[in-house]
Structures are given as C-alpha cells and as structure tokens.
Amino acid sequence: MKIKSNPLIVTGIAAALAITSFTASSQSKTGLHIVKKHAIGSSGGWDYITVDGVDKKMYVSHGTQVHILSTGGDSIGIITGTNGVHGIALAKPFGKGYTSNGKDNNCTAFDLKTNKPITTVAVGTNPDAIFYDDFSKKVYVFNGRSKDASVIDPATDKVVATIPLGTKPETGVSDGKGKIFVNGETTNEVIVIDANTYKVTDRYKIAEGDEPSGLAIDVATQRLFIGCGGNKTMVIMDATNGKNLAKFTIGDCDGVAFDPALKQAYSSNNEGTMSVVKEINANQFKFIENIPTEKSARTIGIDLTTHHLFLPAAQMEATAPTADNAHPRPHMISGTFHVIEIGN
C-alpha cells in the first residue's frame, strides 16, 4: 500500500475533501503493535468479530460456528448451528446475543451467560452485518441479497419491521439519538433510518469513496468514519447532514473501529495493515500511520476498556484456477486461524 507524504489536516467545511501529500518523517506514532496472537485453529471462513471489554469476551464468527474467547485468549465456548455466520450483536439489557447466519437466512438468539441457543429468527436473504441499538432497544440485521434491514425486538425475538434499502447494505451504527446509519456498498452512500418509524429518511452520497464496507461513529461529534475497500479510502462524514469532510488513503478495508477516549479511527486492511486516523476536533483529522498486521486481517473489534484491537486472520494459499473460475480466491491453510491482538 502506498501512503502519500506529509501530514494531512483538513480544517472546516470549506476544506472538505482537500488532500495534500504527507511525509512519513513528520507523522506522530501511536506505539501500537502486535502484542499477542490467539489461536483458534478450526477450518472455515470468517467475517466479523465483536469484543465486549466489560465482560472480557470476544465473539469470533467462523464458518458454521461462533468461537467465544476471553480477551486474554482463553477458550470459553462455541455457539454451533450458525451456518455461514457473519456477525454477532450483544443485546446485553436482555441477556441475549444474536448471530447473523448468512446461509440459512436467519439469526440465532443465544443466552449470554450460558452461550446456549434460545431460538432462531427468520430474516431477509443473506443476513450480514448486525448490531444492537441501545436507543431503540432493537437488533438491526442488514441483509445483503434482499437489500433490506430486519429489525428484531429482543423482548419477543420477533421481526417488528423490514426496511427496504435499495442497495447492498454493509455495516450499520447508531447515533444514540434515534438515527441508524448503514453503508450502501453498491450505491456508494450512507442510508439514514429513523429508529422510531423504521423509515429511510436520507441518503448521503459518499463523494469520493467506492464500495463502503467498514463504518464507525463518534457519537460525541456526530462524525462517521467510512472505510471504502473499492478505492482504499476512508471518508469522514458529518452524520447530521451528510457533508463529506475529509478523506485519506488507507488500504483494502473491510472493517473500521473508533475509540472515543483516544479519538482515533482504525481501518483493518486486507493487505496486512491497520490504518490510524486521528480526530483532532469535529472538523480536523490527521492520518497517523499504518501499523503492520497480517494479510487477510480485514475485520476488526475494539476493547474500549483496554484500547486494544482484535483482528481475525489466517495464513492463505493460492487456489488453482478452473474452467469456471479463472481467478479463484485464495483459501485458508487448515489450522492457521487466529486473532491478532494489537496494543501498546
């Protein structure tokens, strides 16, 4: 990945999207580096990781199951029967978690104390990203193929709304005040949903981002950090009006995390780096550095109590082309799946 030279600070709305080159010599450093690797080892693909710093647990999607580890790396349990699992949402006020099972078009509700499945909830086609919204006390499930969102009430484990989105949705977040934001990967926009009415109220265009996937929010400043894998760019947006405020070159991003205490956004990039962008204030942002991780470490979770980052990864090898697929994806070397822990 190529990084432009000279530190970049974008100031004010008038300077939105202004990019200058930045030099590595003048960049400040975070001191972040790989501190541990937590082996899981079983086969199968993976997607999201959810980290609960309060209860010191991490939930790692992997193939047909979810591995639960302590944030220290000890194995706690496995949730099975989650076919093609993508994400894990924690509805802690209800004592429940939910997995999005992409191949079965449903979600598994499980008990957060026992890790035992409670029930399954039918949702849209190919459920992918999922999160619990504290404001509305609902679980939002974003369905890739049916291009909609399913809203689950954890009190009843019933779908209370299905919201057409008109685009393939990726990651969603909440502003904590009644608005839900979700990336529209195929239309390069952020869709805004009213959590009270379950209606789409706005569609914010990502001016210089392509294929947005990762998304995080600073609820204090109402700033969205959008990781666009299509053109390896992070775009920062005003969540109140959709104005594009800044952009930075990162990598082939799939996940973004934000630390509200340190005011730093992190992008996990498939090439084997984690990009760090500092929020100086609501309208000033600075690219800090790229931290080496591993190739394939494309999703990310954050422990807000320790400020450590966790990235699932595995060793990959080339797959032989076939008559039907001249450029197949590389496949995972058996027994190499693990979680990278990054800290100071």
TAURBEL-V207530 format. One record per residue. N is the residue number from 1. RES is the residue in three letters. PHI is phi in radians with two decimals (NA if undefined). PSI is psi in whole degrees, -180 to 180 (NA if undefined). NEAR is the number of other C-alpha atoms within 12 Angstrom. Layout:
n=[N	N]
res=[RES	RES]
phi=[PHI	PHI]
psi=[PSI	PSI]
near=[NEAR	NEAR]
This chain:
n=[1	2	3	4	5	6	7	8	9	10	11	12	13	14	15	16	17	18	19	20	21	22	23	24	25	26	27	28	29	30	31	32	33	34	35	36	37	38	39	40	41	42	43	44	45	46	47	48	49	50	51	52	53	54	55	56	57	58	59	60	61	62	63	64	65	66	67	68	69	70	71	72	73	74	75	76	77	78	79	80	81	82	83	84	85	86	87	88	89	90	91	92	93	94	95	96	97	98	99	100	101	102	103	104	105	106	107	108	109	110	111	112	113	114	115	116	117	118	119	120	121	122	123	124	125	126	127	128	129	130	131	132	133	134	135	136	137	138	139	140	141	142	143	144	145	146	147	148	149	150	151	152	153	154	155	156	157	158	159	160	161	162	163	164	165	166	167	168	169	170	171	172	173	174	175	176	177	178	179	180	181	182	183	184	185	186	187	188	189	190	191	192	193	194	195	196	197	198	199	200	201	202	203	204	205	206	207	208	209	210	211	212	213	214	215	216	217	218	219	220	221	222	223	224	225	226	227	228	229	230	231	232	233	234	235	236	237	238	239	240	241	242	243	244	245	246	247	248	249	250	251	252	253	254	255	256	257	258	259	260	261	262	263	264	265	266	267	268	269	270	271	272	273	274	275	276	277	278	279	280	281	282	283	284	285	286	287	288	289	290	291	292	293	294	295	296	297	298	299	300	301	302	303	304	305	306	307	308	309	310	311	312	313	314	315	316	317	318	319	320	321	322	323	324	325	326	327	328	329	330	331	332	333	334	335	336	337	338	339	340	341	342	343	344]
res=[MET	LYS	ILE	LYS	SER	ASN	PRO	LEU	ILE	VAL	THR	GLY	ILE	ALA	ALA	ALA	LEU	ALA	ILE	THR	SER	PHE	THR	ALA	SER	SER	GLN	SER	LYS	THR	GLY	LEU	HIS	ILE	VAL	LYS	LYS	HIS	ALA	ILE	GLY	SER	SER	GLY	GLY	TRP	ASP	TYR	ILE	THR	VAL	ASP	GLY	VAL	ASP	LYS	LYS	MET	TYR	VAL	SER	HIS	GLY	THR	GLN	VAL	HIS	ILE	LEU	SER	THR	GLY	GLY	ASP	SER	ILE	GLY	ILE	ILE	THR	GLY	THR	ASN	GLY	VAL	HIS	GLY	ILE	ALA	LEU	ALA	LYS	PRO	PHE	GLY	LYS	GLY	TYR	THR	SER	ASN	GLY	LYS	ASP	ASN	ASN	CYS	THR	ALA	PHE	ASP	LEU	LYS	THR	ASN	LYS	PRO	ILE	THR	THR	VAL	ALA	VAL	GLY	THR	ASN	PRO	ASP	ALA	ILE	PHE	TYR	ASP	ASP	PHE	SER	LYS	LYS	VAL	TYR	VAL	PHE	ASN	GLY	ARG	SER	LYS	ASP	ALA	SER	VAL	ILE	ASP	PRO	ALA	THR	ASP	LYS	VAL	VAL	ALA	THR	ILE	PRO	LEU	GLY	THR	LYS	PRO	GLU	THR	GLY	VAL	SER	ASP	GLY	LYS	GLY	LYS	ILE	PHE	VAL	ASN	GLY	GLU	THR	THR	ASN	GLU	VAL	ILE	VAL	ILE	ASP	ALA	ASN	THR	TYR	LYS	VAL	THR	ASP	ARG	TYR	LYS	ILE	ALA	GLU	GLY	ASP	GLU	PRO	SER	GLY	LEU	ALA	ILE	ASP	VAL	ALA	THR	GLN	ARG	LEU	PHE	ILE	GLY	CYS	GLY	GLY	ASN	LYS	THR	MET	VAL	ILE	MET	ASP	ALA	THR	ASN	GLY	LYS	ASN	LEU	ALA	LYS	PHE	THR	ILE	GLY	ASP	CYS	ASP	GLY	VAL	ALA	PHE	ASP	PRO	ALA	LEU	LYS	GLN	ALA	TYR	SER	SER	ASN	ASN	GLU	GLY	THR	MET	SER	VAL	VAL	LYS	GLU	ILE	ASN	ALA	ASN	GLN	PHE	LYS	PHE	ILE	GLU	ASN	ILE	PRO	THR	GLU	LYS	SER	ALA	ARG	THR	ILE	GLY	ILE	ASP	LEU	THR	THR	HIS	HIS	LEU	PHE	LEU	PRO	ALA	ALA	GLN	MET	GLU	ALA	THR	ALA	PRO	THR	ALA	ASP	ASN	ALA	HIS	PRO	ARG	PRO	HIS	MET	ILE	SER	GLY	THR	PHE	HIS	VAL	ILE	GLU	ILE	GLY	ASN]
phi=[NA	-1.70	-1.93	-1.22	-1.60	1.48	-1.07	-1.96	-2.20	-1.81	-2.01	1.35	-1.14	-1.10	-1.73	-0.97	1.19	-1.26	-2.12	-2.08	-1.35	-2.34	-1.69	-1.09	-1.14	-1.75	-1.34	-1.37	-2.10	-1.59	1.43	-1.27	-2.82	-1.19	-1.88	-2.69	-2.30	-1.83	-1.29	-2.04	1.55	-1.33	-1.53	1.94	-1.30	-2.55	-2.51	-1.35	-2.22	-2.05	-1.97	-1.94	-1.21	-1.16	-1.62	0.99	-2.30	-2.29	-1.97	-2.03	-1.26	-2.85	1.17	-1.94	-2.64	-2.03	-1.58	-1.94	-2.14	-1.25	-1.19	-1.52	1.83	-1.32	-1.27	-1.90	3.08	-2.37	-1.78	-1.73	1.35	-1.85	-1.19	1.18	-1.12	-1.93	-2.30	-2.35	-1.99	-1.98	-1.67	-1.09	-1.06	-1.80	1.19	-2.26	-2.12	-2.40	-1.93	-1.72	-1.75	-1.07	-1.52	-1.86	0.98	-2.62	-2.13	-1.71	-1.56	-2.35	-1.40	-1.23	-1.50	-1.72	1.15	-1.52	-1.07	-1.79	-2.87	-2.01	-2.17	-1.21	-2.25	-1.41	-1.56	1.03	-1.08	-2.22	-1.15	-2.69	-2.74	-1.74	-1.72	-1.10	-1.13	-1.55	1.02	-2.28	-1.76	-1.80	-2.08	-1.87	-1.75	-1.14	-1.48	-1.46	0.95	-2.60	-2.10	-1.80	-1.94	-1.82	-1.57	-1.15	-1.22	-2.15	1.00	-2.07	-1.36	-1.75	-2.82	-2.18	-1.98	-1.13	-2.03	1.25	-2.82	-1.32	-1.41	-2.11	-1.24	-2.14	-2.48	-2.12	-1.54	1.33	-2.25	1.99	-2.03	-1.93	-2.10	-2.46	-1.23	-1.78	-1.15	-1.54	-2.08	0.93	-2.62	-1.89	-1.64	-1.87	-2.06	-1.41	-1.27	-1.56	-1.83	1.07	-2.02	-1.30	-1.90	-2.64	-2.35	-1.66	-1.32	-1.55	-1.08	-2.25	-2.18	-2.24	0.96	-1.16	-2.22	-1.26	-2.65	-2.49	-2.39	-1.69	-1.22	-1.21	-1.78	1.02	-2.05	-1.74	-1.97	-1.96	-1.64	-1.91	-1.24	-1.10	-2.21	0.91	-2.37	-1.80	-1.93	-1.87	-2.25	-1.35	-1.22	-1.43	-2.52	1.44	-1.21	-1.41	-1.76	-2.83	-2.55	-2.46	-1.30	-2.19	-2.69	-1.31	-1.42	-2.13	-2.30	-2.36	-2.25	-2.31	-1.83	-1.21	-1.33	-1.57	0.97	-2.26	-1.83	-2.18	-2.00	-1.58	-2.03	-1.06	-1.21	1.93	-2.37	-2.16	-1.48	-2.10	-2.12	-1.67	-1.63	-1.34	-2.71	-1.07	-2.23	-2.23	-2.43	-2.47	-1.27	-1.73	-2.99	-1.87	-1.77	-1.09	-2.17	-2.59	-1.00	1.57	-1.44	-1.88	-2.07	-2.65	-2.31	-2.25	-1.68	-1.32	-1.53	-1.87	1.18	-1.57	-1.94	-2.27	-2.28	-1.21	-2.77	-2.76	-1.35	-2.09	-2.42	-1.13	-1.81	-1.13	-1.17	-2.20	-1.12	-1.54	-2.52	-1.32	-2.31	-1.22	-1.20	-1.13	-2.06	-1.33	-1.31	-0.97	1.47	-1.86	-1.19	-2.78	-2.07	-1.48	-1.91	-2.00	-2.78	-1.64]
psi=[134	132	131	156	161	126	143	123	124	122	121	166	-37	-24	13	135	7	126	129	166	154	141	137	-30	-27	3	138	163	154	-25	2	143	170	124	-26	162	126	112	138	-54	-21	167	169	154	175	168	-108	158	136	127	128	96	-28	-49	4	50	152	140	118	117	140	103	-109	17	167	124	133	121	155	159	-9	-8	-3	141	130	-38	178	135	116	172	19	77	120	38	140	-58	168	127	142	109	73	-34	-21	-2	26	154	162	136	145	114	95	-32	-17	-1	41	176	142	122	133	158	126	-21	-44	-16	15	139	142	-50	172	149	120	133	-149	-166	127	63	137	-100	149	142	160	129	114	-32	-54	-12	44	157	127	127	127	118	116	-45	-36	-5	50	177	135	135	118	134	113	-17	-29	-13	39	148	121	-12	148	124	111	137	-22	18	162	114	150	-129	144	151	169	149	-1	7	8	6	136	137	136	140	136	101	-38	-10	1	58	165	124	135	128	136	118	-11	-37	-13	35	147	126	-26	160	110	122	133	102	-43	38	146	133	64	134	-67	145	134	163	142	106	-24	-42	-6	51	133	137	112	118	118	105	-27	-37	21	54	141	126	134	130	145	115	-16	-23	-3	7	133	120	-33	162	152	145	128	-111	-165	80	140	-27	149	139	155	135	107	-24	-42	-10	48	137	142	132	124	123	136	-25	-17	33	159	115	142	126	129	132	107	-44	-172	-20	11	130	150	131	129	-60	168	125	127	135	-113	149	139	-8	81	-11	164	145	156	138	107	-8	-34	-13	22	151	148	127	117	145	169	160	136	154	156	147	134	135	155	176	-31	-19	99	-22	68	156	149	157	159	137	126	136	7	2	137	172	125	133	127	131	-171	NA]
near=[23	20	25	22	20	20	28	35	31	32	22	21	20	14	20	28	31	23	26	22	21	23	18	19	13	16	24	21	21	25	17	26	26	24	21	22	28	30	27	33	25	24	25	30	34	42	44	47	47	44	41	33	24	16	22	24	31	44	49	51	50	41	31	30	35	45	44	38	32	26	37	27	27	19	21	24	24	27	34	25	30	37	31	31	41	46	52	47	49	39	32	25	19	24	20	32	41	50	60	52	46	39	26	26	30	37	49	46	39	34	25	31	19	17	28	23	25	25	22	28	32	29	40	36	27	34	44	47	48	47	44	37	33	26	21	30	29	39	50	53	52	52	45	37	25	25	32	36	50	42	42	41	26	37	19	19	28	24	26	27	25	28	34	27	36	26	28	34	45	50	50	44	47	37	30	23	22	25	33	49	51	54	52	41	37	27	28	32	40	54	44	36	36	27	32	20	18	28	25	25	24	21	28	30	31	39	28	32	40	30	36	46	50	51	49	45	40	34	27	22	23	31	39	50	54	62	57	44	37	27	28	35	41	51	53	51	43	33	41	28	21	30	30	35	39	43	40	47	43	42	39	37	43	48	50	52	48	39	30	26	18	22	31	35	47	51	56	53	43	32	29	31	39	50	47	41	46	38	37	24	23	30	29	31	36	38	46	39	40	34	32	29	36	31	28	40	42	40	48	49	46	40	33	26	20	22	30	34	48	51	53	46	45	37	25	24	16	13	15	14	12	10	8	8	10	10	12	14	16	17	21	26	21	17	17	25	34	36	48	43	37	35	25	16]
